[in-house]
Structure formats: structure tokens, C-alpha cells
């Protein structure tokens, strides 16, 4: 979606996407870009609030796919967790295509 923004903007074509990265619709000068989902930042705020309010969580482990969207989303979760006073006990990213999560889950387990 982001890769074709310049083309759709130049040609004044409305672009509607399922992308959740804030950069898609919060870029100045791109009035033709729209999303049909909420943003990753809103998900982070809502899920962290839920973890604190409903689950009485005090710690959080964050594991994301190591691509720009995954990393930026993980950063949002980390920021929200810190705002709510959660201790971030683990934060890592895994390569796209990973099928064995044993090392990551073991590390998370060791932090708990």
C-alpha cells in the first residue's frame, strides 16, 4: 500500500487499504489514502488497557515479526505498556518465515 501511494496520489486515485500502519494515512500530502481498519497504535492502546484493567497484568512480553510494521507495532505496545506501568520483561523480533519459536518462547518463559 505504501509503495504505491505516490502513484495513486499523483493520479488522484482514491486508495483504500487494509494496512494498519499509521504512516499510511498520517502522511502529510496524501489526501487520497484511506484505511478500512483501525491503526496499530489504537490496537496497542486497547490491548494494553485490557491487559491491565481486566487481567490485572503487571508484566508483558513482546515478540514481533522483524519487518518494519512488526517492529513499529512492537514499539507502540512497549510504549503503551510503559505508560500503564507494565514491566516489559522481554522484547524481541523474529525473522519472517520463522517456524520454530522454541528459542523465543524459552526466553519468555525464563523471564517470568
Order of alpha helices (4+ residues) and beta strands (2+ residues): alpha-beta-alpha-beta-alpha-beta-alpha-beta-alpha
